[in-house]
Amino acid sequence: MWDGKEGFDFLGMHHRKTREQTSTGKVYYTTKQWLTKKAECHIREVVKERLAPPFARVKSMESHIEYLNPKIRGWRNYYATPHTHSKRKMADLDWYIVQAFTRWYAKKTKKRRYLSVWPKVEEMLCKQGLLKLA
């Protein structure tokens, strides 16, 4: 495990020991951790289960945000680490959540091209207080 080529998954995080070097040339070892693929898939499934079904179009955006905000807050508190690799994965999940809301809104308003409503949905989500993971 010390060479940094393999690690292990534990409690939704992937842990890996890596060798680092300071600017003065001193070598030290550090443990890096980030979200596992299984945990990332679980987060995507929760968002998809809430926004993808046809009966979800009847509900308002506020109700979806009220449902997802506590979950996003919990995921952010649990999975947040100072490593850039973890932040990148969290930013990807933020993008996925906005994309899911955009598709939901396009289907709700019967728009054929969901990208045309992307700026409007981002503005609405910002105003209504959707939390971010990254």
N, C-alpha and C positions, 0 to 999 in steps of 0.2 A: 504494500500500500504506500510505501514511502516514495516511490518513484513518480507518483502523481498520475499514473495511467489507469488506475482502477480505484474504485471507492465502494461505498455501500449505501443502501437506502434504509432510512430509519425514520419513522413518524412523518412521512410525507416529504422528507428532505433527503437530498443526495449529499453525502459527505465525502470529501476527498482531501487528502493530505498533499500539499504541494511545497516545493522548494522555492523560496523567494530570496532576493538579494537586495540589500540596501544600496544607497547611492555611494557609500564608502567601500562597498565590496564585501561586507559581512553577510554570511549566508545564514538563513534561519528557515524554519519550517512552520507552516501555518495550515490551518484547516479551513477549507472553503466549503460552503454549503449553498445549495439552491434547490428549487422546487423540482420534484420528480415528475416524470411524464404521467404517471398514474394520478397524482394530485392535480396536475394541470388539466387532464381529461375530466376529472371529477368536477372541477370548477366550470369548465365549458358545458358539461352536461346539465348542471344546475341552471345555468343561464338559458340554455336551449330549452329545457323543460318548462321554463317560465314563459319564454317569449315565442317559441315556435308553433305551438298548437293553434289551430284555428279559433278555439274559444278564447284564446288570450287576446285577440283583437278587440273584444268587447270591453275589456278593462282599460282604464285610463293609464296614461304614462305615470302619473303620480303613484298609483297603487303598485305598479311594477317597481318603481324606484323605492317606495317604502319597504317592499319585500326584499329587494336586493341590497340596499344600503347596509343593514346589519351584517349580512353575510360578507359583503366586501370589506367592511371594517374588521371583522373577525379574521378573514383570510389575510388582510394586510398586517394585522398584529401578529399573527402566527408565522407567516412565511417571510416577513420582511427581514432581509439581511443586508449588510453594507456592501456586499460584493456586486460588481457590475453585471455579472452573468445573471444573477437573480433579479436585478432591476430590469434587465432586458426582457426576461420572461414575464415579469409582472406588467411591463409596458405592452407586450404582445397580448396579454389577457385583457388589458384596458381597451386596446384596439378591437379585440373580439367582442367585448361587451357593447361598444359603440356601434359596431357593425351589426350586431344582433338587433339593437334598438332601431337602427336605420331600416333594416329589412322588415321589422315588425311594423314600423310606421308606414313604410311604402305599401305594405299589404293592407294595412288598415285604411289608408286613403286611396287605395286602388291605383297606385302609380306603377307603371311597368318597369321603369328604371330606378332602382333604389338609390343609385349614386346621385341622382338629381336632387334628392332631399337630404343628402348627407350634411351640408352646412346648417340647414334649418334644424335638423335633429340634434346636432352637436350644441347649437345655441340653446335649444330647449332643455337639454340634459344639464347644461351648465347652470341655467336659471333655476331649475328645479332641484339642484343640489345632489346630483349623482356623485358618489364618492369614487376615487381612483385608487388603484392598487399601487401604482408606482409613484 
